Amino acid sequence: MLREAVKDRSYRATPLGLEVARYYRWKKNEWGASEETLRDYEANLRNICLYFADLEIGDFASPVGTERLRECWDHFWGDRTARTRAKVRSSWIDFFDWAVRERGLSGNPARALTRPKARDPERKTFGENFVRRALSSQEYVGDHVLVFLVLRYGLRRSGIRNLQLKHFDFERRELTVFTKGGRVYPLPIVEPSLWRRLGELRLEAGLAPDDFLVYRQDTRRRRVPLEEATEVIELKSGPAGYANVTTRRHSPQRPAPNTVHRWWYRCIVRSGLVPEGTTSGENMHRGRHTVGREMQRAHHDLELTRQMLGHRDIHTTAIYAELDTADLASALREMARDDQEDEE
């Protein structure tokens, strides 16, 4: 029901929902928020509108408004991670700041909410065996190109989702990445083999410049030549062969986020890295952590790692300067070797 309230915008029938609609237009047209940002903010604000369906914007003046937000926070996000609750708080602060400026609210009730204390997140990476198997198992050239960009260049899901053929500069050997929060950054692609595969994909799939590389897949049981059939049926006109046939359709219509999610798990299921039907547990974002960690370990240069991952702020990149278990194991092996030499 909550999801449908965003799809059909029914939450805007509430008094507070009308204000959220005004804020949404401002955020989109004047502030210039990306589609992903708008979707996240709208989902967080929708819950307030539905939870307090009879209240108006003036009913959220502090201190009563703060307590109302705490009640809503606990109801919808009480068992969620600190990071998720912090994102909700951030979107509320932005909305009520707008309400103070443009709708005459006396103060921002969300600013009194304490930012949840986040524990250190576990940043998992993929091993080299995972990377090699995932790359070697992709028969469709488009899958290989996209998996390569995830596991060797660290593109996040939004970067893969936004990827169109026209973003590749074949002359300069450079990719322009459009990613989270409207971030745009250049990324040199140095492997000649990847450019050859892109050329093959352009010819094989008949890609136009505006076509997205992530495709919509359709698998159906179809009539095929007998030599390709997995099942043969005797008809009056003679034998007929049938098999499950997969078609892929690239188009200039941007794929939905869950289309990218399903694509990723199809690729790693195909590699035998996870069982058939798996849709969680091997998140695509781990590829980004893998690339960042390997780049930093190889060059010990945060600025290079920042450019590779397209971070705006080098403080975001600093997490990759932390030692991981491989560095620790190397140091421990050296210590063990010294101990053995002392014993001898």
Buried (B, 14 or more C-beta within 10 A) or exposed (E): EEEEBBEEBBBBEBBBBBBBBBBBEBBBEEEEBBEBBBEBBBBBBBBBBBBBEEBEBEBBBBEEBBEBBBEBBEEBBEEEEEEBBBBBBBBBBBBBBBBBEEBEBEBBBBBBBEEBEEEEEEBEBBEEEBBEBBBEBBEBBBBBBBBBBBBBBBBBBBBBBBBBBEBBEEEEBBBBBBBBEEBEBEBEBEEEEBBEBBEBBBEEBEBEEEBBBBBBBEEEEEEBEEEEBEEEEEEEEEEBBBBEEEEBEBBEEBBEBEBBBBBBBBBBBBBEBBEEEEEEEBBBBBBBBBBBBBBBBEEEEBEBBBBBBBBEEEEEBBBBBEEBEEEEEEEEEEEEEEEEEEEE
